[in-house]
Amino acid sequence: MTRPTQALIDRQALRNNLTLAERSKRGHCMPIVKANAYGHGVDIVCSALEHAPAFGVASVNEALELRTLGFKQPVLLMEGTFTPDEIELAETNDFWLMVENHNQKDQILRAKLKHPIRVWLGLDTGMHRLGFDTLEIKQVYQDLLNSGQIDRLTVLATHFACANDLSNDMTNRQIECFDKTSREIELTTGHILQQSLANSAAILGWENSLRDWQRPGYMLYGNSPFCDERSSETLRPVMTLESKIISLRTILAGDTVGYDAIWKAERKSQIATISIGYGDGYPRHAKNGTPVMIRGQRCPLVGRVSMDMITVDVTDCAFVQLGDTAILWGPELPVNEVAQYCETNGYELLSGISFRIPRVAKN
Ligand SMILES: Cc1ncc(COP(=O)(O)O)c(C=O)c1O
């Protein structure tokens, strides 16, 4: 007998969502599988998407894990290298390097390489987190070209700050800045670079950003990246996080539930205890009232989230029984809806699911 808490991963849904990302037929889609594939289990996700032309991760450790698991595609390190030794690792393992600051560029210039490596040049078009600015990037590219250390197929990349808000014109300004800089690089160096701008929100909402490489993350996992849930009807949520009712009791009006007694029953109530808690990544700050799906019905979380358990008011849920399945999020209960009760977004909830939760491939 094992603890009945698991994350079911729907591989068909993943493939469906990748097909949606590829729908425009422009360029290639590189699934972003950092942070254990947004919490879904990188092995299950990459094997479901085995025909993807490349994968994107945050660090060399994540990229090496893909190689250990047997995946052969090129892997883009989206933050580039942290130390010089990673450049040789990238060369031997066919990792592509994002180059986004002078330190990283200088390390590539100094590296002892047997053959040129592929780089993605990060351009800061306004997010001001990573990337070279528009004035310096031409020289950076020229220096890399002159060194002979990079191959001829360089990708110019940027990242959007507000693509999830379709009324925010910042995305258009970032695209304009990108296009202008790209033209200038071509004029100065005589080389045409490939281009990559779009994350999930841009793929779904900013067609003018679609170029040689799209970088879908969140949408692959079936959740809308938009504030207003647009497009979520065609995306299919991939993860069902579920557990079971392990205890049921009736309490009286005035009784309290859980640590610090923060919730008090206003009527005679039935309380279900479910085996999941903040030690599993279910957020401790989930508010009272956060929905939990039992027998197809949204039942409110009551009392503090403990490390291994939560308590739910099931008074209004007919026929509830010990052993019933409780769904924390999944196709019937969007993770974005749960996130609203936790003052965060679905990205944080999914990627925060701990190693303790078995990821089980469904199909
Ligand atoms: C550089 C870069 N590209 C693409 C993505 C994927 O974004 P999303 O999950 O919103 O599709 C991320 C996510 O953080 C990113 O940092």
The ligand as an SDF file (V2000), in Angstrom:
LIG
                    3D

 16 16  0  0  0  0  0  0  0  0999 V2000
   13.6860   32.5280  -22.5710 C   0  0  0  0  0  0  0  0  0  0  0  0
   12.3970   31.7870  -22.3950 C   0  0  0  0  0  0  0  0  0  0  0  0
   11.7570   31.3330  -23.4760 N   0  0  0  0  0  0  0  0  0  0  0  0
   10.5850   30.6580  -23.3800 C   0  0  0  0  0  0  0  0  0  0  0  0
   10.0040   30.4160  -22.1610 C   0  0  0  0  0  0  0  0  0  0  0  0
    8.6770   29.6900  -22.1030 C   0  0  0  0  0  0  0  0  0  0  0  0
    7.6830   30.5550  -21.6250 O   0  0  0  0  0  0  0  0  0  0  0  0
    6.1900   30.0490  -21.4540 P   0  0  0  0  0  0  0  0  0  0  0  0
    6.2290   28.9780  -20.4330 O   0  0  0  0  0  0  0  0  0  0  0  0
    5.4300   31.2470  -20.9910 O   0  0  0  0  0  0  0  0  0  0  0  0
    5.7670   29.5410  -22.7900 O   0  0  0  0  0  0  0  0  0  0  0  0
   10.6280   30.8760  -21.0110 C   0  0  0  0  0  0  0  0  0  0  0  0
   10.0130   30.6640  -19.7080 C   0  0  0  0  0  0  0  0  0  0  0  0
   10.3860   31.1520  -18.6780 O   0  0  0  0  0  0  0  0  0  0  0  0
   11.8610   31.5880  -21.1300 C   0  0  0  0  0  0  0  0  0  0  0  0
   12.5090   32.0490  -20.0540 O   0  0  0  0  0  0  0  0  0  0  0  0
  1  2  1  0
  2  3  1  0
  2 15  2  0
  3  4  2  0
  4  5  1  0
  5  6  1  0
  5 12  2  0
  6  7  1  0
  7  8  1  0
  8  9  2  0
  8 10  1  0
  8 11  1  0
 12 13  1  0
 12 15  1  0
 13 14  2  0
 15 16  1  0
M  END
$$$$
